[in-house]
């Protein structure tokens, strides 16, 4: 079979545009995914559904040739392993391990180590399947098997989980010779707090609030993806004004994060001036958010059916003035960054992920675009109003810290332009319509290009207005492994800078 | 270099006056005089994300921007709990962070203060308690001050941090300078 044959058999999936669903047999699973890999497809997410009553189904979402496809592999029992796909899509390796930890379904992969499960629950307990964990289980510290590097002069540096700054927790194990990094192995899962199980305890009309808190810096992206899935399932058409306001919020979120990152990147390269200047601009934006929308971070801005608040004319022009100043100041600061020899020296050639490697690893979003992976949902699979907004695509091919800085500067300017355009052309009408809880068993998925990359939320309605399964996926899953490669051959003191240039989410990944 | 200097001059000093300590945020009154005698006016903070969504971290970062200018108040973030006077803890405590949080608390020299920031740290928040979450911070280590909010604004955070170290009005007349 070829790719068009798989799509011919598929059915439309509610939610994001051009998204299809196809149930495959165990025999077809690998061959369909081989076709997707050969056609240059990208793996978005891999997860499993099913509970104590329903048999498990492994699902994998792909983007290929401006279409989305979710492959569903129903399994008759949990005992047998399903064919792993980590050889075709390396990012799937950790996702498969997470599925084993949470749903008790294993892939035929060599790496059988747990990923999200440390010592909080025993292997026998499957958080997304079993009703309650065994009582009296002792909390402790587990012994994770890191890959050892041996040889004369090789030593290990263990960092984390508590880091020496205002950062989320995770563990990094460096194997080094002198200052040079021979290997970095990440261990994540420290902030796993049971988000997916928590979703199943919430009413489906409330789930957007939890979605906004999967990764606080991507609140708009996640809550929009959640609402998009829910609105797809319930056949709700949101008013044009709601879609435009959501796009405004998404761009404001992108601008805020890019401002924060650009300042921090300057600081990590010893240029405190950058942090001071950019954090001042970011604070101005957050205050404008607060004045216009009642909150500095847009944690509650989206609701099913539209947006929580409308934006009046006065607030819109206030935000426009703020954005105009930010865009101008950012331009001045870009010149200063570009002409600063010290910054150029630290940024150029540091933490390089070459385009071929990025393609092989499936590096996505902002980091992908800095490594020649010119993919952006806003252009390649746009939902309303991005079809009309037609944002310009930003990208570089060098794949180093300098490229990730440059993409941030480009996207910052473009997002300011988009936000100005939206504020100017905001269509009239209502900003929200009512949404009713969907029927039991209906499914959908939302896909939104957050500031880090594509965010997916897959949603399955349960009985009595509940949630049977909700899987939020952060693009950090794809990009964390790229950091392990990006640091190779660099020196340990450059790690904070390189890590910051990716700025990946722990919470969004650990769930 | 000239552009950099021109920008610094053009922007000027952006720092605003700090808020007052918000004593209603204080949940534990113990040790106060002893702590103040040791700490004086300078304060070193160690931040620990014990399971947050990273929203609180964004606002904690903002404390260092020139408008709030935390360092200007003699308060700074340090890289080790052994250098810290105050632990600023965010998030519901994930079970995977419980041991790390306890150890960080133990590694902080006495007398020490704990400020729990954000709804999750104060009550467990939207995540609550579950198979992977211990809920609020005081379920794991003793807490002196709670700062609610999702996320709390930098002003609110400052009020809470200052409340932890400010002399309470009840004993201010007996305290020595």
Interface residues (C-beta under 8 A of the other chain):
Chain A: X118 X119 X120 X121 X125 X127 X132 X133 X139 X140 X141 X161 X162 X164 X165 X166 X167 X168 X169 X189 X190 X191 X192 X193 X194 X195 X197 X198 X209 X210 X213 X214 X215 X216 X217 X219 X260 X273 X275 X276 X277 X279 X280 X282 X283 X286 X296 X297 X299 X332 X333 X335 X336 X339 X340 X505 X506 X507 X508 X510
Chain B: X3 X4 X7 X8 X11 X14 X47 X48 X49 X50 X51 X52 X53 X54 X55 X56 X57 X58 X59 X60 X61 X62 X64 X65 X66 X67 X77 X79 X80 X81 X91 X92 X94 X95 X96 X97 X98 X99 X100 X104 X126 X127 X128 X130 X131 X132 X133 X150 X151 X153
